[in-house]
Amino acid sequence: MSNVTPLRRTPRRLDNPESQLGRTYLVLRDAEYWLQLHEIGESILSRFNRMDSHAGISARIRELRAMGQTIVSREVPGPGAARPHEYRMISAWGGEDGAA
């Protein structure tokens, strides 16, 4: 028998602005319109004085989806062949039932 106590992980708080996940969540939760990755990054910089990369923000959006958050995206016209996406969190827009 071992005297080692198993490590307990505390659940992550989505509203923690000290984490990239929390910052991404808070910006999407509070958004009043569709946001592109660069707009999410600008909002994070403005609100939390932190600069998160577009790749990091995109990864956190995937992580939020895996945690059960409903985040939708749509393609918008871009310059040349670019096809940027805009994102929004449904629960932030439609109330408790998630309706948009």
C-alpha positions as CSV (number, residue, x, y, z in Angstrom):
1,M,0.0,0.0,0.0
2,S,1.2,3.4,-0.8
3,N,0.8,6.6,1.3
4,V,0.5,8.7,-1.8
5,T,-2.7,10.8,-1.9
6,P,-4.3,10.9,-5.4
7,L,-4.1,14.3,-7.0
8,R,-7.5,16.0,-7.2
9,R,-8.0,18.4,-10.0
10,T,-10.3,21.2,-9.3
11,P,-12.7,22.0,-12.1
12,R,-11.7,24.9,-14.3
13,R,-13.7,28.0,-13.8
14,L,-14.7,29.4,-17.2
15,D,-14.9,33.0,-15.8
16,N,-11.3,33.1,-14.7
17,P,-9.6,36.0,-16.6
18,E,-6.2,34.7,-15.6
19,S,-6.5,31.8,-18.1
20,Q,-6.6,32.0,-21.8
21,L,-9.7,29.8,-21.7
22,G,-11.4,32.2,-19.3
23,R,-10.6,35.3,-21.3
24,T,-11.9,33.7,-24.5
25,Y,-15.1,32.5,-22.7
26,L,-15.7,35.9,-21.1
27,V,-15.3,37.8,-24.4
28,L,-17.6,35.4,-26.3
29,R,-20.1,35.4,-23.5
30,D,-20.4,39.2,-23.4
31,A,-20.3,39.8,-27.1
32,E,-23.3,41.6,-28.6
33,Y,-22.3,40.7,-32.2
34,W,-20.4,38.2,-34.3
35,L,-16.6,38.3,-33.7
36,Q,-13.7,37.3,-35.9
37,L,-10.5,35.9,-34.2
38,H,-8.7,39.2,-34.5
39,E,-11.7,41.0,-32.8
40,I,-11.7,38.5,-30.0
41,G,-8.0,39.1,-29.6
42,E,-8.5,42.9,-29.6
43,S,-11.2,42.6,-27.0
44,I,-9.0,40.4,-24.8
45,L,-6.2,43.0,-25.0
46,S,-8.6,45.8,-24.2
47,R,-10.3,44.1,-21.3
48,F,-7.5,42.1,-19.7
49,N,-4.3,43.7,-21.0
50,R,-3.2,40.4,-22.4
51,M,-2.3,39.5,-26.0
52,D,-3.5,36.0,-26.9
53,S,-2.6,34.6,-30.3
54,H,-5.2,33.8,-32.9
55,A,-4.1,30.1,-32.8
56,G,-4.5,30.1,-29.0
57,I,-7.9,31.7,-29.2
58,S,-9.0,29.2,-31.9
59,A,-7.8,26.3,-29.7
60,R,-9.7,27.7,-26.7
61,I,-12.9,27.9,-28.9
62,R,-12.5,24.2,-29.7
63,E,-11.9,23.5,-26.0
64,L,-15.0,25.4,-25.0
65,R,-17.1,23.4,-27.6
66,A,-15.7,20.2,-26.1
67,M,-16.8,21.4,-22.7
68,G,-20.4,21.7,-24.0
69,Q,-20.5,25.4,-24.8
70,T,-22.4,26.2,-28.0
71,I,-20.2,28.4,-30.2
72,V,-21.3,28.8,-33.8
73,S,-19.3,30.1,-36.7
74,R,-19.9,31.3,-40.2
75,E,-17.8,32.3,-43.1
76,V,-17.8,35.8,-44.3
77,P,-16.4,37.4,-47.5
78,G,-12.7,38.3,-47.2
79,P,-10.1,39.8,-49.4
80,G,-9.2,37.7,-52.4
81,A,-9.6,34.0,-51.6
82,A,-9.6,34.5,-47.8
83,R,-12.6,33.0,-46.0
84,P,-12.5,34.4,-42.4
85,H,-14.9,33.1,-39.8
86,E,-17.0,34.9,-37.3
87,Y,-17.9,33.3,-33.9
88,R,-20.6,33.8,-31.3
89,M,-21.7,31.9,-28.2
90,I,-25.4,31.0,-28.5
91,S,-26.1,30.9,-24.8
92,A,-24.9,34.5,-24.5
93,W,-27.4,35.6,-27.1
94,G,-30.5,33.5,-26.6
95,G,-31.0,33.2,-22.9
96,E,-31.1,30.0,-20.9
97,D,-32.6,27.8,-23.7
98,G,-29.9,28.7,-26.2
99,A,-32.3,30.0,-28.8
100,A,-30.8,32.7,-31.0
